[in-house]
Amino acid sequence: MPLAQLISPQQLAERQKAGGCVILDCRFALEDPDYGRCSYAEGHIEGAQYADLERT
């Protein structure tokens, strides 16, 4: 499944260094309710928090 990229990894690193940045991982798949949580558990951006769009 292709992922959309709104900013580059370098831009994200700069924003993280500046502070006050909250990163939410909200990956999902309509056909698999556990996809997002499983993908997050397998790997995510350091400091990111998982936001379950189906259960929150």
N, C-alpha and C positions, 0 to 999 in steps of 0.2 A: 504494500500500500504506500504510494508516494506521500511524502509529508510536505506541507507548505512551509516555506521559509520567509518570514517577514523581515528579519534582520540577519545579518551575517554573524557567525560565531565570534568574530573579532569585535563587532559592535556590542554584542551581548556581554563579552568579557569587560569591555570598557564601562558599560552601565553597572555591572556587578561591582567593579572596583570603586565606582562613585558612591555606592551605598544606596539604601532606600529602594532597592529593586526586589520585587517578589516574583518568583518564577513559578507558574502553575503548569503542571503537566496534566492536560485534560484529553489525552488520546481516547478514542472510542471507536467501536465498530458496531453498527446496528445489528448485525447478525451474531455478535458474540459479546454479551454483556460483561464478561470478565476480561476482555482483550486489554482494556486500558490499564487496569490494575496489574495484570500479568506483565505487560510491556514495561510499566514503570518499575516493577520489581526486578526485571532483567537488566535494566539500566536506564539512567536518566541524567539530566544535567545536574551537576553538583549543586546542592542547596534547593533544588526544585521540590515542590510539594505536590502531591497527587490530589486532583480535584475530580471526583467522580460525578460526572454530569447526570447520570441516571439515578443516583442514590443520595444526592446532596440537596 
